Amino acid sequence: MAYILMTKPTYYSVTPASVRYDTQIAKGARSLYGEMTVLSTKRGYCFASNSYFADLYGVSTRTIQRWIEQLKRRKHIYVTIEKRRHRRIYNLRPDKEV
């Protein structure tokens, strides 16, 4: 399973307008939202690490943390932590108003 996460994705994502046109979040956060949506398809939540996203986008893990915080603050996602180490990122309804 880890091998699959370490390869470059070969799929496409759809980002809802409420995220795409939200000027209160970075452009990278908008792309990250789309990536998390695709990774959420199988289990209903995204479990990829900040390191995975940082490697994928060529940015620091701190940048990924900021992008996730922006998405949380704007209520595009919510995050839970299971057993102090297993993070789950859920996408909220894409048809909400910004």
Rosetta silent file (secondary structure, phi, psi, omega in degrees, C-alpha in Angstrom):
SEQUENCE: MAYILMTKPTYYSVTPASVRYDTQIAKGARSLYGEMTVLSTKRGYCFASNSYFADLYGVSTRTIQRWIEQLKRRKHIYVTIEKRRHRRIYNLRPDKEV
SCORE:     score description
SCORE:     0.000 S_00000001
   1 L     0.000  -41.232 -178.395    0.000    0.000    0.000 S_00000001
   2 H   -62.616  -33.627  179.537    2.801    2.468    0.831 S_00000001
   3 H   -61.337  -39.842  179.948    4.301    1.972   -2.632 S_00000001
   4 H   -61.719  -41.253 -178.932    1.099    3.200   -4.256 S_00000001
   5 H   -69.591  -25.366 -175.695    1.194    6.412   -2.235 S_00000001
   6 H   -85.756  -10.724  177.749    4.809    7.112   -3.147 S_00000001
   7 L   -88.973  158.020  177.604    4.251    7.082   -6.924 S_00000001
   8 L   -68.847  134.172  179.013    2.974   10.106   -8.831 S_00000001
   9 L   -64.785  149.634  179.617   -0.807    9.980   -9.222 S_00000001
  10 L  -122.718   26.130 -178.539   -2.177    9.385  -12.709 S_00000001
  11 L  -117.500  176.133  177.069   -5.774   10.459  -12.155 S_00000001
  12 L  -116.987  160.680  179.023   -7.618   13.750  -12.277 S_00000001
  13 L  -126.001  159.788  175.559   -9.573   15.570   -9.608 S_00000001
  14 L  -118.704  125.257  179.622  -12.567   17.852   -9.560 S_00000001
  15 L  -108.898  124.001 -178.135  -12.469   20.839   -7.235 S_00000001
  16 L   -64.929  155.341 -178.697  -15.822   22.475   -6.417 S_00000001
  17 H   -58.145  -34.329 -178.860  -16.350   26.163   -7.139 S_00000001
  18 H   -61.712  -26.873  176.197  -16.635   26.927   -3.416 S_00000001
  19 H   -92.380  -45.905 -175.265  -12.958   25.930   -3.069 S_00000001
  20 H   -57.501  -38.027 -176.344  -11.704   26.970   -6.505 S_00000001
  21 L  -103.697   12.529  178.801  -12.844   30.590   -6.128 S_00000001
  22 L   -79.705  105.411 -176.754  -12.120   31.011   -2.423 S_00000001
  23 L   -77.266   -4.792 -179.841   -9.624   33.880   -2.394 S_00000001
  24 L   -86.130   -2.185  178.252   -8.972   33.395    1.332 S_00000001
  25 L  -123.674  154.090 -179.713   -6.864   30.272    0.699 S_00000001
  26 L   -67.208  153.636  177.690   -3.623   29.788   -1.218 S_00000001
  27 H   -59.374  -36.625  177.514   -3.700   28.405   -4.750 S_00000001
  28 H   -63.287  -35.536  178.041   -1.710   25.431   -3.512 S_00000001
  29 H   -65.306  -33.333  177.877   -4.394   24.725   -0.908 S_00000001
  30 H   -66.060  -43.291  176.884   -6.955   24.572   -3.706 S_00000001
  31 H   -65.579  -40.835  179.214   -4.896   21.941   -5.519 S_00000001
  32 H   -60.404  -39.750  177.843   -4.347   20.083   -2.268 S_00000001
  33 H   -57.443  -46.378  179.080   -8.108   19.942   -1.729 S_00000001
  34 H   -60.921  -41.650  178.147   -8.525   18.211   -5.091 S_00000001
  35 H   -62.453  -43.861  179.863   -5.783   15.733   -4.228 S_00000001
  36 H   -66.025  -34.122  178.146   -7.383   14.947   -0.876 S_00000001
  37 H   -61.971  -45.930  179.886  -10.754   14.449   -2.566 S_00000001
  38 H   -64.699  -42.874 -179.492   -9.342   11.805   -4.876 S_00000001
  39 H   -69.519  -15.265  179.024   -7.497   10.075   -2.032 S_00000001
  40 L   -86.801   -9.040 -172.945  -10.764   10.046   -0.039 S_00000001
  41 L   -57.776  -46.727 -174.219  -12.649    8.065   -2.663 S_00000001
  42 L   -71.430  -47.994 -173.613  -11.922    4.581   -1.354 S_00000001
  43 L  -103.473  -11.479 -177.419  -12.320    5.034    2.414 S_00000001
  44 L    92.305   -3.748  176.812  -14.324    8.244    2.626 S_00000001
  45 L  -150.278  160.321  178.565  -11.407   10.134    4.133 S_00000001
  46 E   -98.962  133.718 -179.036   -7.831   11.021    3.227 S_00000001
  47 L  -119.823    7.191 -178.138   -5.064    9.519    5.331 S_00000001
  48 L   -65.329  148.940 -177.409   -1.955   10.721    3.449 S_00000001
  49 L   -84.692  164.042  174.729    0.770   12.382    5.497 S_00000001
  50 H   -61.599  -35.951  178.443    2.072   15.921    5.228 S_00000001
  51 H   -62.336  -41.535  177.705    5.372   14.451    4.012 S_00000001
  52 H   -59.331  -49.529 -179.326    3.589   12.686    1.150 S_00000001
  53 H   -64.834  -40.139  179.733    1.914   15.911    0.054 S_00000001
  54 H   -61.057  -44.732  177.181    5.133   17.926    0.496 S_00000001
  55 H   -63.892  -41.402 -178.764    7.046   15.521   -1.761 S_00000001
  56 H   -62.740  -42.644 -176.056    4.219   15.496   -4.296 S_00000001
  57 H   -96.745   -5.730  179.408    4.029   19.308   -4.544 S_00000001
  58 L    68.581   37.254  179.167    7.707   20.079   -3.956 S_00000001
  59 L  -128.160  176.439  179.280    7.062   22.228   -0.897 S_00000001
  60 L   -80.791  160.512  175.982    7.860   21.968    2.818 S_00000001
  61 H   -65.342  -28.812  177.014    5.717   20.087    5.304 S_00000001
  62 H   -64.380  -38.414  176.471    5.136   23.449    7.013 S_00000001
  63 H   -62.995  -43.235  178.026    3.545   24.753    3.803 S_00000001
  64 H   -61.299  -42.939  177.436    1.252   21.710    3.727 S_00000001
  65 H   -58.003  -43.773  179.039    0.324   22.368    7.366 S_00000001
  66 H   -63.595  -44.175  179.624   -0.594   25.972    6.488 S_00000001
  67 H   -61.412  -42.721  179.061   -2.678   24.873    3.504 S_00000001
  68 H   -64.381  -41.582  177.033   -4.564   22.330    5.624 S_00000001
  69 H   -60.564  -41.954  178.201   -5.181   24.988    8.287 S_00000001
  70 H   -61.771  -44.642  179.725   -6.542   27.357    5.639 S_00000001
  71 H   -64.600  -38.595  176.444   -8.904   24.673    4.335 S_00000001
  72 H   -65.495  -47.682 -177.576  -10.043   23.886    7.887 S_00000001
  73 H   -58.968  -37.016 -179.302  -10.550   27.550    8.779 S_00000001
  74 L   -87.718    4.205  175.605  -12.705   28.071    5.684 S_00000001
  75 L    63.469   34.675  173.079  -14.650   24.883    6.521 S_00000001
  76 L   -87.721  -24.934  178.638  -13.766   23.039    3.315 S_00000001
  77 E  -140.350  163.969  164.804  -12.409   20.098    5.329 S_00000001
  78 E  -136.720  153.738 -171.753  -12.363   18.798    8.848 S_00000001
  79 E  -125.523  136.128  172.044   -9.683   16.679   10.449 S_00000001
  80 E  -121.244  153.023  176.409   -9.823   14.029   13.149 S_00000001
  81 E  -117.900  121.407  179.313   -6.944   12.338   14.929 S_00000001
  82 E  -101.177  128.902  176.084   -7.427    8.686   15.859 S_00000001
  83 L    52.283   37.381  175.601   -5.302    7.209   18.639 S_00000001
  84 L    65.361    1.431 -179.138   -2.991   10.246   18.643 S_00000001
  85 L  -146.865  -13.390 -178.879   -1.373    9.394   15.312 S_00000001
  86 E  -102.000  104.859 -178.085   -3.843    8.395   12.610 S_00000001
  87 E   -87.480  140.826  173.397   -5.161   11.499   10.907 S_00000001
  88 E  -125.907  126.487  179.073   -8.331   11.454    8.837 S_00000001
  89 E  -110.589  121.650 -179.311   -9.169   14.374    6.562 S_00000001
  90 E  -109.486  137.775  173.902  -12.780   14.634    5.447 S_00000001
  91 E   -86.103  137.220  177.120  -14.061   16.878    2.672 S_00000001
  92 L   -87.771  173.924 -176.898  -17.179   18.821    3.516 S_00000001
  93 L   -56.444  126.977 -177.023  -20.088   19.324    1.173 S_00000001
  94 L   -73.734  -11.957 -175.537  -18.845   21.067   -1.992 S_00000001
  95 L   -93.668    9.552 -179.960  -22.081   22.980   -2.589 S_00000001
  96 L   -74.945  153.737  179.098  -21.788   25.189    0.503 S_00000001
  97 L   -81.496  146.194  178.133  -21.484   28.937    0.042 S_00000001
  98 L   -94.856    0.000    0.000  -18.184   30.669    0.831 S_00000001
